[in-house]
Amino acid sequence: MRNSFPLLAYLNTPIRYYYFYLVPLGLALLVVSFDVHFQGMFPSTIASNLSSPHKFLNDFFGICTFICIVIIFINYFRVQLNRQQIQHIKQHYAKLNTQQRSMFNPLGLLFFIFMLLFFCLSWFLISDEIPYTDSSTKKGATMVYLKGFAHPYISAVVNSLHYALTVLFALMIPYIFNVRKFT
């Protein structure tokens, strides 16, 4: 195992962790560059009226998310942390005050599991209507517009950031397990 930060250890084992972001983003931008017809893979995508590039981006990054989560949790059970990474976890936990340590309690773990499930389920929640720009309903309208109705290159970047945030929450769960195990 490469000598890396313990949070990224389970994603850094097969290849460098940043390839899990750069390769899908590059592939998505490449496919979106060509006008390829795509029906969809998820049932909600097939039934939606989104354009073909937006359907592809939603399904592609959704599948990349699920593959990354599976890799993270397989590596959590398969790969052991080295002594330096365990020491880093102990030092990091020792520096935290009591409020910051609450993230590693069962309620903090439940929060990250809930958020991970929410982010994963959001790949299946697709809105076919362009959001209104009324100021009272604008809170979620920007994200819906950027993911489903903006230029495909912009949608690719926004979907990739959604993917990266989901993977970060998935990485936090084994990190919390390791902190609870080693401290």
Beta strands, then each sheet from edge to edge (+ up, - down):
end
